[in-house]
Amino acid sequence: MIKRLFALTVFCVAGFASAQAQPNILADGTTNFIQLLTDDQGWGDLASYGHKRLKTPHIDQLGADGIRFSHCYSSAGVCSPSRAAILTGRTPYRNGVYHWINTDRELHLPASEITLPQLLRKHGYQTAHFGKWHLSHYSDKRGQAPYVFGGDKTQPTMRDYGYDYWFATGNVARPSHRNPQNFFRNGTPVGPLEGYSAQLVAGEVAQWLERTRTAGQPFFMTVWFHEPHGPISSDPRFMDRYGDDADPKLKQYLGNITQIDEAVGAIVQSLAAAGLSDDTLVWFTSDNGPAGDDEHNLKSNFRGSTGGLRGRKSHTHEGGIRVPGIIKWPAGLQRAGTTSEVPIIGHDIFPTLLDIAGVALPRDRVIDGTSILPVLQGRPFQRTRPLYWRNRKETMRVAIRDGAWKMLCDSTRSTWELYNLAEDPGETMERGQENPERFERMKAALIVYDNDVLSDGPAWWQQGSWKKSFPAEVVEKLQEDRPR
């Protein structure tokens, strides 16, 4: 199979050396993990990331008490692929979730994938999920009851994916963030709820910590907020914090971010009340960049900020994939209150948490992420493979990042762009002609990595008119090596 050849050659072509193994002094299986994920929050959508108006004191305090990453990335420019990468450590297309999962679509996280909650549960962890799921079958009737989630017997259940407990929706909160009607608790419909999604999720987390978890046993939970993805609805008490001068749609968006912030603060407080703050690692990030075509579009309430970066949701340019990233871990960080410029990505979560828990990585598949535990402990860090993206929409779909340099190409590899993000974070100056050797080296590395990914994973993306979207040599090779 060509994927074995690509896996062997990607390192020498790209020039990435394996990091020397380091002992993990905290690998005792006692650290708790909470992975907080927002939906469509831009890189600039926090006060601590430069927003001039947003009030986000609780999330900003996470950064003040932990590490704030200035070059944190989602694994894709849209939601379902990013989420699949978090749980598997494998980039989209490789893990099978190449696109956001629409109602009744065959696409889902395959049962053959090994997930983070599955592995941690096998090693004594309690596992729970709260909020949006969006990795397997759902039918929400576009806001009209009855809602169905997890009813397709051909796909895994939340328990199959590794969760003991879940309070979840299949996709977005319906009919909106206010009084959602499509939550399920452990497979049973909850029915209409009163309140706003983020606060309902935070309240369920607090109840789980107080009433359901087994004291003394470590836990892993994913808390995936619906906000600020549409249909947006914000509690007036959060909107009122932005005065009367902001236009109503902007206030709706700003209030929505503060709605998340208050929920994060409530979760942190719940940890403190349970005496779990020191022993719990909290990892906050977003699934992709902000929705909409322009944060200044007065007709839209999708007013998320990229912080001046190019592109937005679904783009492979920085605005579509660079997102906030904060880790708080009182018992494990060498230095709190710092900012790191080390690039990290969503699929690093999988190997990092397993590293901390002392659980070995699966050895029968490619893991694209790298444990960033050395960064957290102040030790030397080096990636074993470059950061890589492939998105389904927009012109420039594929990219890798090597140090400060980023190479992009369209899906057929006919157009190429090279940028130096240290000098040009807005990706405004193409540098390929000025750096021909680097251009050719990174072009070759991208081709090798991309071919490897496309030869791996389920072939759902090969349906219909897929041949028009990939280089001819890839199509030919896949047809030779893989029955369809």
C-alpha positions in Angstrom: 0.0 0.0 0.0 1.2 3.5 -0.8 0.4 4.7 2.7 3.2 2.8 4.2 5.7 4.3 1.7 4.4 7.8 2.5 4.5 7.2 6.2 8.2 6.2 5.9 9.3 9.0 3.6 7.4 12.0 5.0 10.0 12.6 7.8 13.1 12.7 5.5 11.4 14.9 2.9 10.0 17.3 5.4 13.1 17.3 7.6 11.2 16.6 10.9 13.2 14.8 13.5 11.7 12.6 16.2 11.8 14.0 19.7 13.9 12.2 22.1 11.8 10.3 24.6 11.6 11.9 28.0 10.4 10.4 31.3 7.0 11.5 32.3 7.2 12.2 36.0 3.4 12.7 36.3 2.3 9.5 34.5 0.4 8.1 37.5 -3.1 8.1 36.1 -4.5 10.5 38.7 -4.8 13.7 36.7 -8.4 14.7 35.7 -9.0 16.1 32.2 -11.6 18.6 31.0 -11.5 19.6 27.3 -13.5 22.7 26.7 -14.5 23.5 23.1 -16.4 26.4 21.7 -18.1 26.4 18.3 -17.0 29.0 15.7 -15.1 31.2 18.1 -12.4 33.2 16.3 -8.8 33.7 17.3 -9.5 37.3 18.3 -12.7 36.6 20.3 -11.3 37.0 23.8 -10.1 40.1 25.7 -6.8 38.3 26.3 -6.4 37.7 22.6 -6.8 41.4 21.8 -10.5 42.1 21.5 -11.2 45.7 22.6 -14.8 45.2 23.7 -15.4 41.7 24.8 -15.7 40.9 28.5 -14.3 37.5 29.1 -12.8 37.6 32.6 -13.2 33.9 33.5 -11.5 32.5 30.3 -8.8 35.2 30.5 -8.2 34.1 34.1 -7.6 30.5 32.8 -4.8 32.0 30.8 -3.4 34.0 33.7 -3.3 30.8 35.7 -2.0 28.6 32.9 -0.4 28.9 29.5 -1.9 30.9 26.6 -0.9 29.7 23.2 -0.7 32.4 20.5 -0.3 29.8 17.7 -3.1 27.3 18.5 -4.9 25.6 15.6 -8.0 23.6 15.0 -7.4 20.5 13.0 -9.8 21.7 10.3 -11.8 24.7 9.2 -15.1 23.2 10.2 -16.6 21.5 13.2 -17.1 17.7 12.8 -13.6 17.1 11.4 -12.0 19.1 14.2 -13.9 17.2 16.9 -13.0 13.8 15.3 -9.3 14.8 15.4 -9.5 15.7 19.1 -10.8 12.3 20.0 -8.5 10.2 17.7 -5.3 12.2 17.4 -5.7 11.7 13.6 -6.2 14.4 11.0 -9.5 14.5 9.1 -9.8 12.4 6.0 -7.5 9.9 7.8 -10.1 9.3 10.6 -13.0 9.4 8.1 -14.7 12.6 9.2 -13.7 14.9 6.3 -16.8 17.2 6.4 -19.4 18.5 8.8 -22.0 15.8 9.4 -25.3 16.7 7.9 -28.7 15.1 8.9 -28.9 11.4 8.0 -25.5 11.5 6.2 -23.6 8.2 6.2 -20.5 10.1 7.3 -19.7 9.5 11.0 -16.7 8.7 13.2 -16.1 5.0 12.3 -16.2 2.3 14.9 -12.7 1.3 13.8 -11.2 4.5 15.2 -9.8 4.3 18.7 -11.0 7.3 20.8 -9.5 9.1 23.8 -12.4 8.2 26.1 -12.2 4.6 25.1 -8.5 4.4 26.1 -8.8 6.4 29.3 -11.9 4.3 30.4 -9.9 1.1 30.0 -7.3 2.6 32.3 -9.7 3.5 35.1 -11.1 6.9 34.1 -14.7 7.9 34.4 -15.8 9.5 31.1 -18.5 12.1 30.4 -19.5 14.4 27.5 -21.6 17.6 27.8 -22.9 19.7 24.9 -22.7 19.4 21.2 -21.6 16.1 19.7 -21.7 16.2 15.9 -19.7 13.0 15.2 -22.4 10.5 14.4 -26.0 10.2 13.1 -28.6 12.6 14.2 -31.9 14.0 12.9 -33.2 17.3 14.3 -36.0 18.0 11.9 -34.6 21.6 11.6 -36.0 22.8 14.9 -39.2 20.8 15.0 -39.8 18.0 17.5 -39.4 15.1 17.7 -35.6 15.1 17.8 -33.7 11.9 17.3 -30.0 11.4 18.3 -28.1 8.1 18.3 -31.1 6.2 16.9 -29.2 4.7 13.9 -28.2 1.2 14.9 -25.7 1.0 12.1 -23.5 3.6 13.9 -21.8 3.5 17.3 -23.5 4.9 20.4 -21.9 7.4 22.7 -21.1 4.5 25.0 -19.4 2.7 22.1 -17.3 5.8 21.6 -16.1 5.5 25.2 -18.5 7.7 27.3 -20.1 6.5 30.5 -22.4 9.6 30.8 -23.5 12.2 28.3 -25.8 15.2 28.2 -25.7 16.1 24.5 -27.2 17.3 21.3 -26.5 15.7 17.9 -25.6 19.1 16.4 -26.5 22.6 17.3 -29.0 23.6 20.0 -32.5 23.8 18.6 -34.4 25.9 18.2 -31.6 28.2 19.5 -29.3 28.6 22.5 -32.4 29.8 24.4 -34.7 27.0 25.8 -33.2 24.2 23.7 -35.4 21.1 23.1 -32.9 18.6 21.6 -30.7 17.4 24.5 -30.4 13.7 25.4 -29.1 12.4 28.7 -27.6 8.9 28.3 -29.7 8.2 25.2 -33.1 9.5 26.6 -34.6 12.7 25.3 -34.6 15.4 28.0 -37.4 17.4 26.4 -37.8 21.2 26.5 -35.4 23.0 28.8 -35.5 26.5 30.2 -32.4 28.6 30.1 -29.4 29.1 27.8 -27.3 26.3 26.4 -24.0 27.2 27.9 -25.4 27.6 31.4 -27.5 24.4 31.1 -24.3 22.6 30.1 -22.3 24.1 33.0 -25.1 23.2 35.4 -25.0 19.6 34.2 -21.3 19.4 34.7 -21.7 20.7 38.3 -24.3 18.1 39.0 -22.1 15.3 37.5 -19.2 16.4 39.6 -21.3 16.5 42.8 -23.7 13.5 42.3 -22.4 11.1 39.7 -18.7 10.8 39.7 -16.9 8.4 41.9 -14.7 10.3 44.4 -11.0 9.3 44.2 -11.3 8.0 40.6 -9.9 10.2 37.8 -12.2 11.5 35.1 -12.1 12.7 31.5 -14.8 15.0 30.2 -15.4 16.8 26.9 -17.5 20.0 27.4 -18.4 21.2 23.9 -20.4 24.4 24.0 -22.9 25.3 21.2 -22.0 29.0 21.3 -21.3 31.1 19.3 -22.6 28.9 16.4 -26.0 29.8 15.2 -28.9 30.0 15.7 -27.5 32.6 18.2 -29.5 33.6 21.2 -27.9 35.4 24.2 -29.2 36.0 27.7 -30.1 39.8 27.9 -28.1 40.0 31.1 -24.9 39.3 29.1 -25.9 41.6 26.2 -26.6 44.4 28.6 -23.0 44.5 29.6 -22.2 46.1 26.2 -24.3 49.2 26.7 -26.7 50.9 24.3 -24.2 52.1 21.7 -23.6 48.7 20.0 -25.9 47.6 17.2 -28.3 44.8 18.3 -26.6 42.1 16.2 -23.2 42.9 17.5 -24.5 42.9 21.1 -26.1 39.5 20.4 -22.7 38.1 19.4 -20.7 39.8 22.2 -23.2 38.6 24.7 -22.9 35.1 23.3 -19.2 35.0 24.0 -19.7 36.3 27.5 -22.4 33.6 27.9 -19.6 31.0 27.3 -17.3 32.9 29.6 -19.8 32.8 32.5 -20.3 29.0 31.9 -16.5 28.4 32.0 -16.3 30.4 35.2 -19.1 28.2 36.7 -17.2 25.0 35.7 -14.0 26.3 37.3 -15.9 27.1 40.4 -17.5 23.6 40.5 -14.0 22.1 40.4 -12.9 24.3 43.3 -16.0 23.4 45.3 -15.2 19.7 44.8 -11.5 20.2 45.8 -10.4 19.2 42.3 -8.7 22.3 40.9 -5.1 21.4 41.4 -5.4 17.9 40.0 -7.4 18.8 36.9 -6.0 19.8 33.5 -8.4 22.2 31.7 -7.7 22.6 27.9 -9.8 25.4 26.3 -9.9 25.9 22.5 -12.3 26.4 19.5 -13.3 24.0 16.7 -12.5 26.5 13.9 -12.5 30.2 13.0 -15.5 32.5 13.1 -18.6 32.1 10.8 -19.8 34.7 8.3 -18.0 36.6 5.6 -17.0 39.7 7.6 -17.1 40.7 11.2 -18.2 44.2 10.2 -21.2 43.0 8.2 -24.0 44.9 9.9 -26.7 42.5 8.5 -25.2 39.5 10.3 -24.9 38.5 14.0 -22.0 36.3 13.1 -19.5 39.0 14.1 -16.6 36.9 15.3 -13.1 38.3 15.1 -10.0 36.6 13.5 -7.8 39.2 15.1 -6.8 40.5 11.7 -5.9 37.1 10.2 -6.8 36.2 6.7 -9.9 34.0 6.0 -12.7 32.7 8.2 -14.5 29.5 8.9 -13.8 26.7 6.3 -10.7 28.5 5.1 -7.2 27.0 5.4 -5.7 30.5 5.8 -5.0 31.5 9.4 -8.4 33.0 10.1 -10.1 29.7 9.5 -7.9 27.5 11.6 -6.0 29.6 14.2 -8.0 29.7 17.4 -7.7 30.5 21.1 -5.8 27.9 23.1 -5.4 27.9 26.9 -4.2 25.2 29.2 -4.6 25.4 33.0 -3.0 22.7 35.1 -1.8 23.8 38.6 -0.2 20.5 39.5 1.7 20.1 36.2 2.7 23.3 34.6 6.3 24.5 35.2 5.3 28.1 34.9 1.8 29.6 34.9 0.8 32.9 33.6 2.9 32.6 30.4 2.3 32.9 26.7 3.8 30.2 24.4 4.5 30.8 20.7 4.9 27.0 20.1 2.4 26.0 17.4 -0.1 23.4 18.7 -3.1 21.7 17.0 -6.3 20.0 18.1 -5.1 16.5 17.4 -2.3 17.1 19.9 -4.9 16.7 22.7 -5.1 12.9 22.2 -1.4 12.1 22.6 -0.8 14.7 25.3 -3.5 13.5 27.6 -2.5 9.9 27.1 1.1 10.8 27.9 0.1 12.5 31.1 -2.1 9.5 32.1 0.7 7.1 31.3 -1.3 5.3 28.6 0.5 4.1 25.5 -0.5 5.3 22.0 -2.1 2.8 19.6 0.6 1.2 17.5 -1.5 0.0 14.6 -2.3 3.3 13.0 -0.8 6.7 12.2 -1.2 9.3 15.0 -0.8 12.8 13.5 -0.7 14.7 16.8 2.3 15.0 19.1 2.3 15.2 22.9 3.0 18.7 24.0 3.8 17.6 27.6 7.4 18.8 27.2 6.0 22.3 26.5 3.9 22.2 29.6 6.9 21.1 31.7 9.4 23.5 30.2 11.4 20.9 28.4 12.7 20.9 24.8 10.0 20.1 22.2 10.1 18.9 18.6 7.4 17.6 16.4 7.6 14.2 14.7 5.6 15.4 11.7 4.5 18.8 10.4 1.2 20.5 11.1 -1.2 19.5 8.3 -4.7 20.5 7.1 -7.0 19.5 4.3 -10.3 21.3 4.1 -13.2 20.6 1.7 -14.2 24.1 0.9 -12.5 27.2 -0.5 -9.8 27.4 -3.2 -6.7 26.8 -1.1 -7.6 23.6 0.7 -4.3 21.9 1.8 -1.5 23.2 3.9 1.4 22.3 6.1 3.3 24.4 8.6 7.1 24.0 9.3 8.3 26.4 11.9 7.3 29.9 10.8 6.7 28.8 7.3 3.4 27.7 5.8 2.7 26.2 2.4 -0.7 26.0 0.9 -2.1 24.6 -2.4 -5.5 24.0 -4.0 -7.0 20.5 -4.1 -5.5 19.7 -7.5 -2.1 21.0 -6.6 -2.0 23.5 -9.5 -1.7 26.7 -7.3 0.9 27.1 -4.5 1.5 29.7 -1.9 4.3 30.1 0.7 4.1 32.5 3.6 6.4 33.4 6.6 4.0 33.7 9.5 6.5 35.3 11.8 6.9 38.3 9.4 3.5 38.2 7.8 0.8 36.6 10.0 -1.9 38.0 7.7 -0.6 36.0 4.8 -0.4 38.9 2.5 3.0 38.4 0.8 3.6 35.2 -1.1 7.3 34.3 -0.7 7.8 31.3 -3.0 9.9 33.0 -5.6 12.2 34.5 -3.0 12.8 31.1 -1.3 12.9 28.5 -4.1 14.7 25.8 -2.1 12.3 26.1 0.8 9.4 26.2 -1.6 10.4 23.0 -3.3 11.2 21.2 0.0 7.8 22.1 1.5 6.0 21.4 -1.7 7.4 17.9 -1.7 6.6 17.4 2.0 3.0 18.5 1.5 2.5 16.1 -1.4 3.9 13.2 0.5 1.8 13.9 3.6 -1.4 14.6 1.6 -1.0 11.4 -0.4 -0.5 9.4 2.8 -3.7 10.9 4.3 -5.8 10.4 1.2 -4.8 6.8 1.0 -5.8 6.2 4.6 -9.2 6.1 6.3 -12.8 5.4 4.9 -13.4 6.3 1.3 -16.6 8.2 1.8 -15.1 11.3 0.3 -14.5 9.4 -3.0 -18.3 9.4 -3.7 -19.9 11.3 -6.6 -17.7 13.8 -8.4 -14.7 13.3 -6.1 -12.4 12.7 -9.1 -12.6 16.4 -10.0 -11.3 17.5 -6.7 -8.0 15.6 -6.5 -4.8 15.4 -8.5 -4.9 12.8 -11.3 -2.0 10.8 -9.9 -3.8 10.5 -6.5 -7.0 9.2 -8.2 -5.0 6.7 -10.2 -3.0 5.4 -7.3 -6.1 5.1 -5.0 -7.9 3.2 -7.7 -5.0 0.8 -8.0 -4.4 0.3 -4.2 -7.9 0.4 -2.7 -11.1 -1.4 -3.7 -14.0 1.0 -3.7 
